């Protein structure tokens, strides 16, 4: 028999009754019922119940061991009997009558329980991550991640993509976030940068003639944590394709996402095909460029109705309306709670009206609306008895943010929200440029390496703020999974695009010398995208925080509490790297 096990803890069944077996695992739980000791033994594959009877060496050994001690047991498989079957366990029809016990790894007192999901401070969980990962939910999440990545690789290869690796040590990147830098020992005063993304390298692979590339790529960005973003490092499915237009990129990614979410989504429906929604339409209808389409409500721009209104709360402001059907049975509390929610987002309040059985409007602002206002609102919003309308007024961006969130919250509360479904969409036609409100400077609004719609002619003849880029995002249930673009592969278009954003020719030639040099030796039209693996798994696992799907994440302050990183370097190491440390002065 094998030194440690003949079977795993998830393997034995009723057909094995009478078999002598050897199992190894962690002492998950212990119960003393009428003098008989029952032990749940756990390994990666599952749980098997052990039984030890008083007066036996096994009983004496198991009774004294702490939870999470690693043990080996020898015993015989016996039937639990019909009345004692545990239907929640695959091994629930049997148990092991233990004859011999060996301790393989003793366990110190635990900082928190492993066999339950009792709330534990996240800092403590990250400090003892190796214990946290033993808990059923976390173990399941990490295995889901493993299976998803394996499926991605298989499906990408089946679609004709080639997996390739790109450098980890590279030059600084124009991706927009801060780089993590690595000092060079051989080149004093110079630094490598860890890649924010393999953007330039994957484009260079296309220029090198490889046609269809993918990689499960590690990316490094020195940025703050969010619920859907891990600080420090993350992984993305990096994809690039040659001789393609926008729809050519969409097709394999849409196929991949549909199959992944159907396979690992736990039976939740995946809506397909994914709608294509222009950026400006998304901002007007949903108040967001990452709309949650499970909410079956839309915003309506009614700014023009109140341009010359005497109602000061709306006059001269951007006004968005949210019609909500079938709220006739909702109490006043429904309206008050939505108002409180809007205030929590930064609004001064949330105006609203209700539509009565006779079509008349009632509510806090009904008296401020003229007959013409009522008639036009009824027409534009298709109002009917039982409807309510919520209003937001202010600056465009502010109203979009607040009313976009109110749209989703109102849908949830009023029963206009789809549960157990994945609603994908593509957001397309992003503006190529935006204006800095403080400086008035024109800058890129998205990826600076994107091809402008209309090419060089658009750059030379159109108002920069009217130019659209061949840029796109893929969104699922209100979570942006990825941005992508058809790339700008022509040097003169690239130089002109950067000139509009305030970069002179010499600066661009210096900063992006490698890319421009490659473009000048025959570059194919190409485009790509990079869906975030962490976010995909977060959605599939139905977890609200991305750290719940990463084995060893940093905390919100970009610290590894388990390994003690970041750490200080010894003076000798600093000298070797030609560095000196200048710490901030205490405030």
C-alpha positions as CSV (number, residue, x, y, z in Angstrom):
1,X,0.0,0.0,0.0
2,X,1.2,3.6,-0.7
3,X,3.0,5.3,2.2
4,X,0.2,7.9,2.6
5,X,-3.0,6.9,0.9
6,X,-4.7,4.2,-1.2
7,X,-7.7,6.6,-1.9
8,X,-8.5,10.3,-1.7
9,X,-11.1,11.7,0.7
10,X,-13.6,12.2,-2.1
11,X,-13.3,8.8,-3.7
12,X,-14.8,6.0,-1.6
13,X,-18.4,4.8,-2.2
14,X,-20.8,2.1,-1.0
15,X,-19.2,-0.3,-3.5
16,X,-16.0,-0.1,-1.4
17,X,-17.6,-1.4,1.8
18,X,-15.3,-4.1,3.4
19,X,-12.2,-2.7,1.8
20,X,-9.1,-1.9,3.8
21,X,-8.0,1.6,3.0
22,X,-5.4,4.3,3.9
23,X,-6.3,8.0,3.8
24,X,-4.4,11.2,4.6
25,X,-5.7,14.7,5.1
26,X,-6.6,17.4,7.5
27,X,-8.7,16.9,10.7
28,X,-11.6,19.1,9.5
29,X,-14.1,18.6,12.4
30,X,-14.7,16.3,15.4
31,X,-17.9,15.2,17.1
32,X,-18.3,13.0,20.2
33,X,-21.7,11.4,20.1
34,X,-22.5,9.1,22.9
35,X,-18.8,8.2,23.4
36,X,-18.2,7.4,19.8
37,X,-15.9,9.8,18.0
38,X,-16.7,11.0,14.5
39,X,-14.0,12.8,12.5
40,X,-14.3,14.6,9.2
41,X,-11.1,14.1,7.3
42,X,-10.5,16.5,4.4
43,X,-8.2,16.7,1.5
44,X,-8.3,18.5,-1.9
45,X,-10.9,16.1,-3.2
46,X,-13.5,16.0,-0.5
47,X,-14.4,14.8,3.0
48,X,-14.7,11.3,4.4
49,X,-16.1,10.5,7.8
50,X,-14.0,8.5,10.2
51,X,-15.3,6.7,13.3
52,X,-13.3,5.7,16.4
53,X,-14.8,3.7,19.3
54,X,-13.9,4.1,23.0
55,X,-11.1,2.0,24.3
56,X,-9.2,1.7,20.9
57,X,-5.8,3.3,20.2
58,X,-7.4,5.2,17.4
59,X,-9.9,6.8,19.8
60,X,-7.2,7.9,22.2
61,X,-5.1,9.4,19.4
62,X,-7.9,11.2,17.6
63,X,-9.5,12.6,20.7
64,X,-6.4,14.6,21.6
65,X,-5.6,16.1,18.2
66,X,-6.3,19.7,17.3
67,X,-8.3,20.6,14.2
68,X,-6.3,21.0,11.0
69,X,-3.7,18.5,12.2
70,X,-2.6,16.4,9.2
71,X,-3.0,12.7,9.8
72,X,-2.8,9.3,8.1
73,X,-5.3,6.7,9.0
74,X,-5.7,3.0,8.2
75,X,-9.1,1.4,8.5
76,X,-12.0,-0.4,6.9
77,X,-14.8,1.0,4.8
78,X,-18.2,0.4,6.5
79,X,-21.7,1.3,5.5
80,X,-23.4,4.1,7.5
81,X,-26.8,2.5,7.1
82,X,-29.7,4.0,5.3
83,X,-30.8,6.2,8.2
84,X,-27.4,7.8,8.6
85,X,-26.5,8.6,5.0
86,X,-25.3,12.2,4.4
87,X,-26.8,13.2,1.0
88,X,-24.6,16.4,0.9
89,X,-21.4,14.4,0.6
90,X,-20.4,12.1,-2.3
91,X,-18.9,9.9,0.3
92,X,-22.0,10.1,2.5
93,X,-23.0,6.4,2.3
94,X,-19.8,5.2,4.0
95,X,-17.4,5.8,6.9
96,X,-14.0,4.5,7.9
97,X,-13.6,2.4,11.0
98,X,-10.2,3.6,12.0
99,X,-7.6,1.1,13.2
100,X,-4.4,3.1,13.1
101,X,-3.5,6.8,13.2
102,X,-0.2,8.6,12.3
103,X,0.3,12.3,12.8
104,X,2.0,13.8,9.7
105,X,1.8,17.5,10.7
106,X,0.7,18.9,14.0
107,X,-1.4,22.1,14.0
108,X,-1.0,25.1,16.3
109,X,-4.1,26.8,17.7
110,X,-6.0,28.3,14.8
111,X,-6.5,32.1,14.4
112,X,-10.0,31.5,12.9
113,X,-12.2,28.5,12.1
114,X,-11.7,26.6,8.9
115,X,-14.8,24.5,8.8
116,X,-17.2,27.4,8.7
117,X,-17.6,30.7,6.8
118,X,-17.8,32.8,10.0
119,X,-16.9,36.4,9.4
120,X,-13.2,37.0,9.9
121,X,-11.3,40.3,9.5
122,X,-9.9,40.5,5.9
123,X,-6.4,41.5,7.2
124,X,-6.3,38.4,9.4
125,X,-7.5,36.2,6.4
126,X,-4.7,37.6,4.2
127,X,-2.1,37.2,7.0
128,X,-3.0,33.5,7.2
129,X,-4.0,33.1,3.6
130,X,-2.7,29.5,3.5
131,X,-5.4,28.7,6.1
132,X,-8.1,30.9,4.4
133,X,-7.5,28.9,1.2
134,X,-8.5,25.7,3.1
135,X,-12.0,27.0,3.6
136,X,-14.5,25.5,1.2
137,X,-15.6,28.7,-0.6
138,X,-12.0,29.9,-1.2
139,X,-10.8,26.5,-2.3
140,X,-13.7,26.3,-4.7
141,X,-13.0,29.8,-6.1
142,X,-9.3,29.0,-6.8
143,X,-10.2,25.7,-8.5
144,X,-12.8,27.5,-10.6
145,X,-10.1,30.0,-11.6
146,X,-7.8,27.0,-12.6
147,X,-10.5,25.4,-14.6
148,X,-11.5,28.7,-16.4
149,X,-7.9,29.3,-17.4
150,X,-7.5,25.8,-18.7
151,X,-10.7,26.1,-20.7
152,X,-9.5,29.5,-22.1
153,X,-6.3,28.0,-23.3
154,X,-8.0,25.1,-24.9
155,X,-10.7,27.2,-26.6
156,X,-8.2,29.8,-27.9
157,X,-6.0,27.1,-29.5
158,X,-9.1,25.5,-31.1
159,X,-9.9,28.9,-32.7
160,X,-6.4,29.1,-34.2
161,X,-4.6,31.3,-31.8
162,X,-1.0,30.7,-30.8
163,X,0.1,31.1,-27.1
164,X,3.3,33.2,-26.8
165,X,5.2,34.8,-24.0
166,X,6.3,38.5,-23.8
167,X,8.9,40.1,-21.6
168,X,8.4,40.9,-17.9
169,X,11.4,43.3,-17.8
170,X,10.8,46.1,-20.2
171,X,10.7,49.8,-20.7
172,X,8.1,52.2,-19.2
173,X,4.7,52.0,-20.7
174,X,2.2,54.7,-21.8
175,X,-0.8,52.7,-20.5
176,X,-1.8,55.4,-18.1
177,X,-1.1,54.0,-14.7
178,X,2.1,54.1,-12.7
179,X,4.8,51.5,-13.5
180,X,6.5,49.2,-11.0
181,X,10.1,49.8,-11.7
182,X,13.2,47.6,-11.3
183,X,16.6,49.1,-10.8
184,X,19.4,47.9,-13.1
185,X,22.6,46.7,-11.5
186,X,24.5,46.7,-14.7
187,X,23.3,50.2,-15.9
188,X,23.5,52.6,-12.9
189,X,20.7,55.1,-12.7
190,X,18.5,53.2,-15.2
191,X,15.4,51.1,-14.5
192,X,13.3,48.4,-16.1
193,X,9.5,48.5,-15.8
194,X,7.2,45.6,-15.2
195,X,4.6,45.6,-18.0
196,X,1.3,47.2,-17.4
197,X,0.2,45.1,-20.3
198,X,2.0,43.4,-23.2
199,X,0.5,46.1,-25.5
200,X,3.5,47.0,-27.6
201,X,5.0,43.5,-27.7
202,X,1.8,41.9,-29.0
203,X,1.6,44.5,-31.7
204,X,5.2,43.8,-32.6
205,X,4.3,40.1,-32.9
206,X,1.6,41.0,-35.4
207,X,4.2,43.1,-37.4
208,X,6.5,40.0,-37.1
209,X,3.8,38.0,-39.0
210,X,2.4,35.7,-36.3
211,X,-1.2,36.6,-37.1
212,X,-3.2,35.3,-34.1
213,X,-1.6,35.6,-30.6
214,X,-2.9,35.0,-27.1
215,X,-1.3,34.9,-23.6
216,X,-2.6,34.6,-20.0
217,X,-0.5,37.6,-19.3
218,X,0.6,39.0,-15.9
219,X,0.2,42.8,-15.7
220,X,1.6,45.1,-13.1
221,X,0.2,48.5,-12.2
222,X,1.0,50.6,-9.2
223,X,-2.5,51.8,-8.5
224,X,-5.1,51.7,-5.7
225,X,-7.3,48.8,-5.0
226,X,-11.0,48.6,-5.8
227,X,-13.6,45.9,-5.4
228,X,-13.0,44.8,-9.1
229,X,-9.3,45.6,-9.3
230,X,-6.4,44.1,-7.3
231,X,-3.5,46.4,-6.6
232,X,-0.1,45.4,-7.9
233,X,-0.7,42.6,-10.3
234,X,-3.5,41.0,-12.3
235,X,-3.9,38.6,-15.2
236,X,-5.6,39.1,-18.5
237,X,-6.3,37.1,-21.6
238,X,-4.2,39.1,-24.0
239,X,-5.3,38.7,-27.6
240,X,-4.1,40.3,-30.9
241,X,-5.1,39.5,-34.5
242,X,-3.8,40.6,-37.9
243,X,-5.8,41.8,-41.0
244,X,-9.0,42.3,-39.0
245,X,-11.7,44.9,-38.5
246,X,-13.7,45.4,-35.3
247,X,-16.2,42.7,-35.9
248,X,-13.5,40.2,-36.6
249,X,-12.2,40.7,-33.0
250,X,-15.7,40.5,-31.6
251,X,-16.5,37.1,-33.1
252,X,-14.0,34.8,-31.3
253,X,-14.2,36.7,-28.0
254,X,-18.0,36.6,-28.1
255,X,-17.8,32.8,-28.8
256,X,-15.3,32.3,-26.0
257,X,-17.3,34.3,-23.4
258,X,-20.5,32.6,-24.3
259,X,-19.0,29.1,-23.9
260,X,-17.1,30.0,-20.7
261,X,-20.1,31.5,-18.9
262,X,-22.4,28.7,-20.1
263,X,-19.8,26.1,-18.9
264,X,-18.9,27.6,-15.5
265,X,-21.9,29.9,-14.8
266,X,-23.9,27.4,-12.7
267,X,-26.8,27.3,-15.1
268,X,-27.2,31.1,-15.4
269,X,-28.4,32.1,-18.9
270,X,-26.0,33.9,-21.2
271,X,-27.7,36.3,-23.6
272,X,-26.3,36.2,-27.1
273,X,-25.5,37.8,-29.5
274,X,-24.0,40.7,-27.5
275,X,-25.6,44.0,-28.4
276,X,-23.3,46.8,-29.8
277,X,-24.0,50.1,-27.9
278,X,-22.3,53.3,-29.0
279,X,-20.6,55.1,-26.1
280,X,-22.7,58.2,-26.2
281,X,-25.9,56.2,-26.3
282,X,-24.8,54.2,-23.3
283,X,-24.1,57.3,-21.3
284,X,-27.5,58.8,-22.2
285,X,-29.6,55.6,-21.7
286,X,-27.8,53.9,-18.9
287,X,-25.7,56.7,-17.3
288,X,-22.6,54.5,-17.7
289,X,-20.2,53.1,-20.2
290,X,-20.4,49.8,-18.4
291,X,-24.2,49.3,-18.2
292,X,-25.8,46.6,-16.2
293,X,-28.3,45.3,-18.7
294,X,-30.0,43.1,-16.2
295,X,-31.8,46.3,-15.1
296,X,-34.7,46.6,-17.6
297,X,-35.0,50.4,-17.3
298,X,-33.6,53.2,-19.4
299,X,-32.9,56.9,-18.8
300,X,-34.3,59.5,-21.1
301,X,-32.7,62.9,-21.9
302,X,-35.3,65.6,-21.4
303,X,-33.0,68.6,-21.0
304,X,-34.7,70.5,-23.8
305,X,-38.1,70.4,-22.0
306,X,-36.8,72.6,-19.3
307,X,-34.3,74.9,-21.1
308,X,-36.5,77.9,-20.5
309,X,-38.5,76.6,-17.5
310,X,-39.3,78.6,-14.5
311,X,-38.6,75.6,-12.4
312,X,-35.2,76.5,-11.1
313,X,-34.2,73.0,-10.0
314,X,-34.2,72.0,-13.7
315,X,-33.7,75.2,-15.7
316,X,-30.3,75.5,-17.5
317,X,-29.2,72.0,-16.3
318,X,-28.8,68.7,-17.9
319,X,-32.0,66.7,-17.0
320,X,-32.4,62.9,-17.2
321,X,-35.7,61.1,-16.4
322,X,-36.1,57.5,-15.3
323,X,-39.6,56.1,-16.0
324,X,-40.4,53.0,-13.8
325,X,-43.6,51.0,-14.7
326,X,-45.9,49.2,-12.4
327,X,-45.1,50.9,-9.1
328,X,-48.8,51.7,-8.2
329,X,-48.5,49.3,-5.1
330,X,-45.2,50.7,-3.9
331,X,-45.5,52.7,-0.6
332,X,-44.0,56.1,0.0
333,X,-41.1,54.3,1.6
334,X,-40.0,53.1,-1.8
335,X,-39.6,56.6,-3.1
336,X,-37.9,57.9,0.1
337,X,-35.4,55.0,0.1
338,X,-34.4,55.7,-3.5
339,X,-34.0,59.3,-2.6
340,X,-31.7,58.4,0.3
341,X,-29.7,56.2,-2.1
342,X,-29.3,59.1,-4.5
343,X,-28.1,61.3,-1.7
344,X,-25.6,58.7,-0.6
345,X,-24.1,59.0,-4.2
346,X,-23.7,62.8,-3.9
347,X,-27.1,64.0,-5.1
348,X,-28.9,66.8,-3.3
349,X,-32.1,64.8,-3.6
350,X,-34.2,62.8,-6.1
351,X,-37.2,64.4,-7.6
352,X,-40.2,62.2,-8.6
353,X,-43.8,62.0,-9.7
354,X,-46.4,59.3,-9.9
355,X,-49.0,58.7,-12.7
356,X,-52.5,58.3,-11.4
357,X,-55.4,56.3,-12.8
358,X,-56.6,59.4,-14.7
359,X,-53.1,60.2,-16.1
360,X,-52.5,63.1,-13.8
361,X,-49.2,63.5,-12.0
362,X,-48.7,63.7,-8.3
363,X,-45.6,64.0,-6.1
364,X,-43.2,66.5,-4.7
365,X,-42.5,68.4,-8.0
366,X,-45.9,67.8,-9.8
367,X,-47.0,71.4,-9.0
368,X,-43.9,72.8,-10.8
369,X,-44.7,71.1,-14.1
370,X,-46.8,72.9,-16.7
371,X,-49.5,71.3,-18.8
372,X,-47.1,71.3,-21.7
373,X,-44.4,69.6,-19.5
374,X,-46.9,66.9,-18.5
375,X,-48.1,66.3,-22.0
376,X,-44.5,66.0,-23.4
377,X,-43.3,63.8,-20.6
378,X,-46.3,61.5,-21.1
379,X,-45.5,61.2,-24.8
380,X,-41.8,60.8,-24.6
381,X,-41.7,58.4,-21.7
382,X,-44.8,56.5,-22.8
383,X,-46.3,57.1,-19.3
384,X,-49.4,55.1,-18.2
385,X,-51.2,54.8,-14.9
386,X,-49.1,53.1,-12.3
387,X,-45.8,54.6,-13.6
388,X,-43.4,56.7,-11.6
389,X,-40.7,59.0,-13.0
390,X,-37.5,59.9,-11.2
391,X,-35.5,63.0,-12.2
392,X,-31.8,64.0,-12.0
393,X,-30.5,67.5,-12.9
394,X,-27.0,69.0,-13.0
395,X,-23.8,68.6,-14.9
396,X,-23.8,65.8,-17.5
397,X,-21.2,63.6,-15.9
398,X,-22.7,64.0,-12.4
399,X,-26.2,63.3,-13.5
400,X,-25.0,60.3,-15.5
401,X,-23.2,58.8,-12.6
402,X,-26.0,59.3,-10.1
403,X,-29.0,58.4,-12.3
404,X,-27.1,55.4,-13.8
405,X,-26.8,53.9,-10.3
406,X,-30.4,54.9,-9.4
407,X,-31.5,53.1,-12.6
408,X,-30.1,49.8,-11.4
409,X,-31.3,50.3,-7.8
410,X,-34.8,51.2,-8.9
411,X,-34.9,48.2,-11.2
412,X,-33.9,45.9,-8.3
413,X,-36.5,47.4,-5.9
414,X,-39.4,47.5,-8.4
415,X,-39.0,44.0,-9.9
416,X,-37.5,45.1,-13.2
417,X,-34.2,43.3,-12.8
418,X,-33.2,39.9,-14.3
419,X,-31.6,37.5,-11.8
420,X,-29.5,34.5,-12.7
421,X,-28.4,35.8,-16.1
422,X,-25.2,37.1,-17.7
423,X,-26.0,40.1,-19.9
424,X,-23.1,41.0,-22.1
425,X,-22.7,44.0,-24.4
426,X,-20.0,45.7,-26.5
427,X,-19.6,49.4,-26.0
428,X,-18.3,50.9,-29.2
429,X,-17.5,54.3,-30.9
430,X,-15.6,55.8,-28.0
431,X,-14.5,59.5,-28.5
432,X,-10.9,59.6,-29.5
433,X,-10.2,62.7,-27.5
434,X,-11.5,64.6,-24.5
435,X,-10.9,68.0,-23.1
436,X,-9.4,68.6,-19.7
437,X,-12.0,70.8,-17.9
438,X,-9.3,72.7,-15.9
439,X,-6.6,73.3,-18.5
440,X,-8.7,73.1,-21.7
441,X,-6.0,70.7,-23.1
442,X,-7.1,68.0,-25.6
443,X,-6.0,64.6,-24.6
444,X,-6.6,61.0,-25.5
445,X,-9.8,59.6,-23.8
446,X,-9.0,55.9,-24.3
447,X,-6.1,54.0,-25.9
448,X,-3.6,56.4,-27.7
449,X,-2.6,53.6,-30.1
450,X,-6.1,53.2,-31.5
451,X,-7.0,53.9,-35.1
452,X,-9.3,57.0,-35.5
453,X,-12.4,56.4,-37.5
454,X,-11.8,58.2,-40.7
455,X,-8.0,57.9,-40.5
456,X,-5.7,60.8,-41.3
457,X,-8.5,62.7,-43.0
458,X,-10.6,62.8,-39.9
459,X,-7.6,64.0,-37.8
460,X,-6.9,66.8,-40.3
461,X,-10.5,68.0,-41.0
462,X,-12.7,67.3,-37.9
463,X,-13.1,68.9,-34.5
464,X,-11.0,66.5,-32.3
465,X,-13.9,66.1,-29.9
466,X,-16.1,64.8,-32.7
467,X,-13.6,62.1,-33.8
468,X,-14.4,58.6,-32.8
469,X,-11.9,55.8,-32.4
470,X,-12.1,52.1,-33.3
471,X,-12.2,51.4,-29.6
472,X,-14.4,49.0,-27.7
473,X,-15.1,47.6,-24.3
474,X,-16.8,44.3,-23.4
475,X,-19.1,44.5,-20.4
476,X,-21.0,41.9,-18.4
477,X,-23.6,42.7,-15.7
478,X,-22.1,46.2,-15.2
479,X,-18.5,45.0,-14.9
480,X,-16.0,46.1,-17.6
481,X,-14.1,42.9,-18.5
482,X,-11.8,44.5,-21.1
483,X,-10.9,47.4,-23.4
484,X,-9.6,46.8,-26.9
485,X,-9.1,48.6,-30.2
486,X,-8.2,48.3,-33.8
487,X,-4.6,49.6,-33.7
488,X,-3.1,52.6,-35.4
489,X,-0.5,51.0,-37.6
490,X,0.4,53.9,-39.9
491,X,3.3,56.2,-38.7
492,X,1.9,59.4,-40.1
493,X,-1.6,58.8,-38.6
494,X,0.0,58.0,-35.2
495,X,2.2,61.2,-35.3
496,X,-0.8,63.4,-36.2
497,X,-3.0,61.7,-33.5
498,X,-0.4,62.5,-30.9
499,X,0.2,66.0,-32.2
500,X,-3.5,66.8,-31.5
501,X,-3.0,65.6,-27.9
502,X,0.0,68.0,-27.5
503,X,2.9,65.8,-28.3
504,X,5.4,67.1,-30.8
505,X,6.9,64.9,-33.4
506,X,10.3,64.6,-31.7
507,X,8.7,63.5,-28.4
508,X,6.7,60.8,-30.1
509,X,9.7,59.6,-32.1
510,X,11.7,59.3,-28.9
511,X,9.0,57.7,-26.7
512,X,7.8,55.2,-29.2
513,X,10.9,54.7,-31.3
514,X,10.5,50.9,-31.4
515,X,6.9,50.9,-32.5
516,X,7.4,53.6,-35.1
517,X,10.4,51.9,-36.5
518,X,8.5,48.6,-36.8
519,X,5.5,50.4,-38.5
520,X,7.9,51.7,-41.1
521,X,8.9,48.2,-42.2
522,X,5.4,47.1,-43.3
523,X,2.8,46.7,-40.6
524,X,-0.5,44.8,-41.2
525,X,-3.8,46.2,-39.9
526,X,-4.3,44.6,-36.5
527,X,-6.4,44.8,-33.4
528,X,-7.0,43.1,-30.1
529,X,-8.5,43.0,-26.7
530,X,-7.5,41.7,-23.2
531,X,-10.3,40.5,-20.9
532,X,-9.4,40.4,-17.3
533,X,-9.1,36.8,-16.0
534,X,-9.7,37.9,-12.4
535,X,-12.9,39.7,-13.2
536,X,-14.2,36.8,-15.3
537,X,-13.7,34.5,-12.4
538,X,-15.2,37.1,-10.0
539,X,-18.4,37.1,-12.0
540,X,-18.6,33.3,-12.4
541,X,-18.0,32.8,-8.7
542,X,-20.6,35.5,-7.9
543,X,-18.1,37.2,-5.6
544,X,-18.3,41.0,-4.9
545,X,-14.5,41.4,-4.4
546,X,-11.8,40.4,-6.8
547,X,-9.5,39.3,-4.0
548,X,-11.8,36.4,-3.3
549,X,-10.7,34.8,-6.6
550,X,-7.0,35.3,-6.3
551,X,-4.9,32.8,-4.3
552,X,-2.4,35.3,-2.8
553,X,-3.6,38.9,-3.4
554,X,-2.2,42.1,-1.9
555,X,-4.4,43.9,0.6
556,X,-6.0,47.3,-0.2
557,X,-2.7,49.0,0.8
558,X,-0.7,46.9,-1.7
559,X,0.9,44.8,1.1
560,X,1.4,41.1,1.3
561,X,0.6,40.5,4.9
562,X,1.6,36.8,4.7
563,X,5.1,37.3,3.3
564,X,5.7,40.7,4.7
565,X,6.2,42.6,1.4
566,X,7.2,45.2,0.5
567,X,10.4,45.0,2.5
568,X,13.4,47.3,3.0
569,X,16.8,46.5,1.4
570,X,20.0,46.2,3.2
571,X,22.5,49.0,2.7
572,X,24.9,46.6,0.8
573,X,22.1,45.7,-1.7
574,X,21.3,49.4,-2.2
575,X,24.9,50.1,-3.0
576,X,25.1,47.2,-5.4
577,X,22.0,48.8,-7.2
578,X,23.5,52.3,-7.0
579,X,20.5,53.5,-5.0
580,X,19.9,55.6,-2.0
581,X,16.5,55.8,-0.1
582,X,14.8,59.1,0.5
583,X,11.9,58.6,2.9
584,X,9.1,61.1,3.2
585,X,9.4,63.5,6.1
586,X,6.8,62.9,8.9
587,X,3.9,65.3,8.7
